[in-house]
């Protein structure tokens, strides 16, 4: 049972590092004052490509967060059923 706990913990660490990288790659949502006054100079085709890329990154972030939560609950259940004290 110890091996399973170590494997789950290792996968959690790898997913956490991957999630940090994915979050850091995403662009900020605010455009600054330039967009407020209409001086946003990005064309529509560039916005579409960036939006689809950002949507993919957001879906990956959500999927990684769910996977980390499931692994955390699984690790807790493994510890409880194995009789290991928390």
NORVENVEN-V663601 format. One record per residue. N is the residue number from 1. RES is the residue in one small letter. PHI is phi in whole degrees, -180 to 180 (none if undefined). Layout:
N	RES	PHI
N	RES	PHI
This chain:
1	x	none
2	x	-66
3	x	-65
4	x	-63
5	x	-63
6	x	-68
7	x	-66
8	x	-63
9	x	-64
10	x	-65
11	x	-65
12	x	-62
13	x	-64
14	x	-64
15	x	-66
16	x	-66
17	x	-65
18	x	-62
19	x	-66
20	x	-60
21	x	-64
22	x	-64
23	x	-67
24	x	-70
25	x	-76
26	x	-67
27	x	-86
28	x	-72
29	x	-81
30	x	-82
31	x	-98
32	x	90
33	x	-74
34	x	-62
35	x	-73
36	x	-68
37	x	-103
38	x	84
39	x	-101
40	x	-78
41	x	-104
42	x	-84
43	x	-73
44	x	-67
45	x	-68
46	x	-68
47	x	-65
48	x	-64
49	x	-66
50	x	-68
51	x	-67
52	x	-69
53	x	-66
54	x	-66
55	x	-65
56	x	-63
57	x	-64
58	x	-67
59	x	-65
60	x	-64
61	x	-61
62	x	-65
63	x	-63
64	x	-66
65	x	-63
66	x	-65
67	x	-63
68	x	-65
69	x	-65
70	x	-64
71	x	-67
72	x	-65
73	x	-66
74	x	-63
75	x	-65
76	x	-65
77	x	-66
78	x	-62
79	x	-66
80	x	-67
81	x	-78
82	x	-84
83	x	83
84	x	-83
85	x	-75
86	x	-80
